[in-house]
Amino acid sequence: MSSNQALVLEIKNLRVQRGLKFNLYIEHLALKKGEVLAIIGPNGAGKSTLLLAISKQLIPETSSIRFMGRPLNQIRDLDYRRNIALILQEPLLLDTSVFFEIFSWFV
């Protein structure tokens, strides 16, 4: 595999259970360097669950997740999170303009 086709993210057998039912099962998903992935689907399809599992905010029942060829359990959380971005539908922290948020830090 050439360097421009190197896998950035590879997921195998990701299974997430929330409550009493399994919310998500991904048999295999691979994202190559330079690719863009959009996740769409109806409410309850598992979009946010997938993103939370990838970002290590949910612990899956089973999974093999590799980032840049390394298993996630061999990468420090801080080092990993500095290399990814997670954007959920609902803004959790910023509910005003960027200018106001930054300005309010200094007041």
Residue pairs with C-beta under 8 A, 6 or more apart in sequence:
1 7
3 33
4 33
4 34
5 32
5 33
6 32
6 33
6 68
6 69
7 30
7 31
7 32
7 33
7 66
7 68
7 69
8 31
8 32
8 33
8 35
8 67
8 68
9 29
9 30
9 31
9 54
9 65
9 66
9 67
10 28
10 29
10 30
10 31
10 64
10 65
10 66
11 26
11 28
11 29
11 30
11 54
11 63
11 64
11 65
11 66
12 27
12 28
12 63
12 64
12 65
13 26
13 27
13 28
13 62
13 63
13 64
14 24
14 25
14 26
14 29
14 50
14 53
14 60
14 62
14 63
14 64
14 65
15 22
15 24
15 25
15 26
15 60
15 61
15 62
15 63
16 22
16 23
16 24
16 25
16 46
16 49
16 50
16 53
16 58
16 60
16 61
17 23
17 61
18 49
18 58
22 61
23 46
23 49
24 46
24 49
24 50
24 53
26 50
31 37
39 47
39 50
39 51
40 47
41 47
48 88
48 89
49 58
51 86
51 88
52 58
52 86
53 59
53 60
53 63
53 65
54 65
54 84
54 86
55 81
55 84
55 86
56 72
56 77
56 80
56 81
57 86
64 71
65 71
65 72
66 72
67 75
67 80
67 83
67 84
68 83
72 80
94 101
